Amino acid sequence: MKNTKRLLALSIASIGLLTTAKADLDPNLPVYQPVSGVSGNLNSIGSDTLNNLMTLWAESFQAIYPNVHIQIEGKGSSTAPPALIEGTGQLGPMSRAMKQTEIDKFEARFGYKPFQIGVSLDALAVYVHKDNPIKGMSLKQLDSIFSSTLKFGGDPIETWGQLGMEDSWAPRSISIYGRNSASGTYGFFKSVALGKGDFKSSVKEQPGSSAVVQGVSSDIYGIGYSGIGYRTSGVRVLPISSDDGDLYEPTAENCISGDYPLARLLYIYINRNPVEDLDTLTKEFLKFVLSKQGQEIVVKDGYYPLPAEIAEQYIDALEN
């Protein structure tokens, strides 16, 4: 698909990441300062990709505020909008942006749009078994492997030999691992790598991000996609090419530049009435996520942190 890299770069640039983000933790990120009187319960319902991050953020936040309890449920990004609308969740983590239909349903209920906060940069990674020697793939090849509709104009790819693999690899069928349709990762991969086409029926749909990686690590002929934070020693992450034919590793630098074609933002959505102050518990949790301490957790979990300038813009929006 033409202009894939440009469109992805523009989506990231929409919050300024292309011009300001750094691969390492930004030393100018604000240090979180505890405040008094923070207590109560928060429910987080949404992305499985963000499940580990939400859990780590919650544990660190509760260590600061012992009278806070945060419950995390990660069953897929599509579960976040209904939870926010129904009030069963105050935090809606999503590994994709909300669809217009989801925004419209929320606005029909409340009279204003959901509040979107970027919390991390992710490289949606393509994984193969650690002993697979293939050097990389193009988006067109990924479409030919995963898709039944072939929006990129390629021919169906069923065996490793069709990717140039030789000897014992050549006749072997490719085992395909993916996510279920409730997943934002499923939706993002479908949009970018499949050109909004359809998945093959042979894709082994997994209930979570870690299950995809585990499946590939135990299947030498397997391939799958999952967040970069779920990388293990049992798999290899493939460099991917888009329009220019050059292969790019899923590094922070290549995500920021737009060269890695499967870069994306991870979000938390909340129900924030624009004419009322945000409740203290939700506000302080999100300020912690966007702080130096919160973004250190992002790095430790294998994702890429926000720049200070962008984090501070979100914090200002929460305060005002």
C-alpha positions in Angstrom: 0.0 0.0 0.0 1.4 3.4 -1.0 2.2 6.1 1.5 1.9 3.7 4.4 5.0 5.1 6.1 3.9 8.7 5.5 0.4 8.1 7.0 1.8 6.4 10.1 4.4 9.1 10.5 1.6 11.7 10.4 -0.5 9.9 13.0 2.5 9.9 15.4 3.4 13.5 14.5 -0.1 14.5 15.4 1.0 14.7 19.0 4.4 15.9 18.2 6.4 12.7 18.7 8.3 12.9 15.5 10.0 16.2 16.4 10.5 15.9 20.1 10.6 12.2 21.2 13.8 10.6 22.5 14.7 6.9 22.4 15.9 7.1 26.1 14.0 8.4 29.1 13.7 12.2 28.8 15.5 13.7 31.8 13.1 16.6 31.7 10.0 14.5 32.5 8.3 15.8 35.7 9.0 14.0 38.9 5.7 12.9 40.5 4.9 14.6 43.8 2.4 12.9 46.1 -0.5 14.8 47.4 -2.7 14.3 50.4 -6.2 12.8 50.6 -5.9 10.3 47.7 -8.0 7.2 48.2 -10.7 5.1 46.6 -11.2 2.6 43.9 -10.3 2.6 40.1 -11.4 0.1 37.6 -9.3 -0.3 34.4 -11.0 -2.2 31.5 -9.5 -2.5 28.1 -6.3 -3.5 26.2 -4.5 -6.7 26.9 -1.4 -5.2 25.4 -1.4 -2.6 28.2 -2.2 -5.2 30.8 1.3 -5.5 32.2 1.9 -1.7 32.1 -1.4 -1.0 33.8 -0.5 -3.5 36.5 3.0 -2.1 37.1 1.7 1.4 37.2 -1.1 0.4 39.6 1.3 -1.4 42.0 3.7 1.6 42.1 0.8 4.0 42.6 -0.7 2.0 45.4 2.7 1.8 47.1 2.4 5.7 47.3 -1.2 5.6 48.3 -2.1 2.5 50.4 -5.8 3.5 50.6 -6.1 3.2 46.8 -7.3 0.0 45.1 -7.0 -0.4 41.3 -8.5 -3.4 39.5 -7.2 -4.3 36.1 -9.1 -6.2 33.4 -7.4 -6.7 30.0 -9.7 -8.4 27.5 -9.1 -6.2 24.5 -9.3 -2.6 23.5 -12.9 -2.9 22.2 -14.0 -3.5 25.8 -12.8 -0.1 26.9 -15.4 2.2 25.2 -18.5 0.3 26.5 -17.0 0.2 30.0 -16.5 4.0 30.0 -20.0 4.5 28.7 -21.6 2.2 31.2 -19.4 3.5 34.1 -18.0 0.1 34.9 -14.5 1.4 34.2 -12.9 4.8 34.9 -9.7 4.0 32.9 -10.0 2.7 29.3 -6.5 1.5 28.1 -6.4 1.0 24.3 -3.7 -0.1 21.9 -5.4 1.7 19.1 -7.3 5.0 18.8 -11.0 4.8 19.3 -13.1 4.3 16.2 -15.4 7.1 15.2 -18.4 4.8 15.9 -17.2 4.3 19.5 -16.6 8.1 19.9 -20.1 8.8 18.6 -21.7 6.3 21.0 -19.9 7.9 23.9 -20.8 11.4 22.8 -24.5 10.4 22.3 -24.5 9.3 26.0 -22.6 12.2 27.6 -22.7 15.1 25.2 -18.9 15.3 24.9 -16.1 13.2 23.5 -14.0 10.8 25.5 -10.6 12.2 26.7 -7.6 10.6 25.0 -4.2 10.4 26.6 -1.1 9.0 24.9 0.9 7.0 27.5 3.6 5.2 25.5 5.0 4.5 22.1 4.9 0.8 20.9 6.4 -1.1 18.0 3.9 -3.7 17.0 6.4 -6.5 16.5 6.4 -9.4 14.1 7.8 -12.5 15.8 9.3 -15.7 14.5 10.9 -18.6 16.4 14.4 -17.8 17.7 15.9 -20.5 15.3 14.3 -19.1 12.2 17.0 -17.5 10.1 14.8 -15.2 7.9 16.2 -11.7 7.7 13.0 -9.7 7.5 9.8 -9.1 5.6 7.9 -6.5 3.7 4.3 -5.4 4.5 3.3 -7.0 1.1 4.7 -10.3 2.3 3.0 -10.0 5.7 -0.3 -9.3 3.8 0.3 -12.4 1.6 0.9 -14.6 4.7 -1.9 -13.3 7.0 -4.6 -12.1 4.6 -7.2 -13.8 2.4 -8.0 -10.6 0.5 -4.4 -9.6 -0.6 -4.9 -5.8 -0.6 -1.2 -5.2 -1.3 -1.5 -7.1 -4.6 0.7 -10.1 -3.8 0.1 -13.8 -4.2 -0.8 -16.1 -1.3 2.2 -17.3 0.7 1.7 -20.6 2.5 5.3 -22.0 2.9 8.6 -20.7 4.0 10.1 -21.6 0.6 7.9 -18.9 -0.9 9.8 -16.4 1.2 13.2 -17.6 -0.2 14.0 -20.1 2.6 15.9 -23.1 1.4 16.7 -26.7 2.4 14.5 -28.2 5.0 12.6 -24.9 5.5 11.4 -24.6 1.9 8.4 -27.1 2.0 7.3 -26.2 5.5 3.9 -24.6 6.0 3.8 -21.3 7.9 2.0 -21.5 11.2 0.2 -18.2 11.7 -0.6 -16.7 15.2 -2.7 -13.6 15.9 -5.2 -12.0 18.2 -9.0 -12.1 18.4 -11.2 -9.4 17.0 -11.7 -7.7 20.4 -8.1 -6.7 20.4 -6.8 -3.3 19.4 -3.6 -5.1 18.2 -5.8 -7.2 15.8 -7.4 -4.0 14.5 -4.2 -2.1 14.1 -2.4 -5.0 12.3 -5.5 -5.5 10.1 -5.5 -1.9 9.1 -1.8 -1.4 8.5 -0.3 -4.8 7.5 -3.4 -6.1 5.7 -4.6 -2.8 4.2 -7.9 -3.2 6.0 -8.3 -6.6 4.4 -9.5 -9.8 6.0 -7.4 -12.4 7.9 -7.1 -16.0 6.7 -9.2 -18.5 8.5 -6.0 -20.4 9.3 -4.8 -17.8 11.8 -4.6 -19.3 15.3 -6.3 -16.6 17.3 -4.9 -16.1 20.8 -6.6 -14.6 23.8 -3.7 -12.4 24.8 -0.5 -10.7 23.7 1.8 -13.1 25.6 -0.1 -16.1 24.2 0.9 -15.1 20.7 4.6 -14.9 21.6 4.4 -18.2 23.6 2.8 -19.9 20.6 5.5 -18.7 18.2 8.3 -19.6 20.7 7.0 -23.2 20.8 6.5 -23.5 17.1 9.6 -23.4 14.9 7.6 -22.7 11.8 5.4 -20.0 13.5 4.9 -16.3 12.9 2.8 -13.9 14.9 2.4 -10.2 15.9 2.3 -8.6 19.4 3.5 -5.6 21.3 7.3 -5.1 21.6 7.0 -5.3 25.4 6.1 -9.0 25.1 9.4 -10.1 23.5 11.1 -13.1 25.1 14.3 -15.1 24.5 12.3 -17.8 22.6 11.5 -15.5 19.7 13.2 -13.2 17.2 11.7 -9.8 16.2 11.8 -9.2 12.4 12.8 -6.0 10.7 10.0 -4.8 8.4 10.0 -2.8 5.2 7.3 -0.7 3.8 7.4 1.6 0.7 11.1 2.0 0.1 12.2 -1.6 0.4 14.7 -1.1 3.2 14.3 -3.2 6.3 13.9 -1.4 9.7 14.2 -2.8 13.2 11.4 -1.9 15.6 13.6 0.4 17.6 12.5 3.6 19.3 14.4 5.7 16.7 12.8 3.9 13.8 9.3 4.3 15.4 9.8 8.0 16.0 11.1 8.6 12.5 8.2 6.7 10.9 10.6 4.3 9.2 9.3 1.3 11.1 5.8 0.9 9.6 4.1 -0.8 12.5 4.7 2.0 15.1 1.8 3.1 17.2 0.7 5.0 20.3 -0.8 3.3 23.3 -3.6 5.2 25.0 -5.7 5.5 28.1 -9.2 7.0 27.6 -11.3 8.5 30.4 -14.7 10.1 30.8 -13.7 13.7 31.5 -16.5 16.3 31.5 -14.9 19.4 30.0 -16.8 21.8 32.3 -16.0 19.9 35.5 -12.8 19.2 37.5 -11.5 15.7 37.0 -11.8 13.6 40.2 -8.5 13.6 42.2 -7.9 9.9 42.1 -8.1 9.5 38.3 -6.1 12.7 37.8 -3.3 11.7 40.2 -3.0 8.3 38.7 -2.7 9.7 35.2 -0.2 12.3 36.3 1.9 9.5 37.8 1.7 7.5 34.5 3.0 10.6 32.7 5.7 11.4 35.2 9.4 10.4 35.2 8.5 7.5 37.6 5.7 6.3 35.3 7.7 6.5 32.1 10.6 4.6 33.8 8.1 1.8 34.2 7.3 2.1 30.4 11.0 1.5 29.7 11.4 -1.4 32.1 8.4 -3.1 30.5 10.0 -2.9 27.1 8.1 0.0 25.5 9.2 3.4 24.5 8.6 6.5 26.7 7.0 9.8 25.9 9.0 13.0 25.6 8.7 15.5 28.5 7.1 18.1 26.3 4.2 15.8 25.3 3.8 14.4 28.8 3.5 17.9 30.2 0.9 18.9 27.7 -1.3 16.0 28.8 -0.7 16.9 32.4 -1.7 20.5 31.8 -4.9 19.2 30.0 -5.7 17.1 33.1 -5.3 20.1 35.4 -7.4 22.5 33.3 
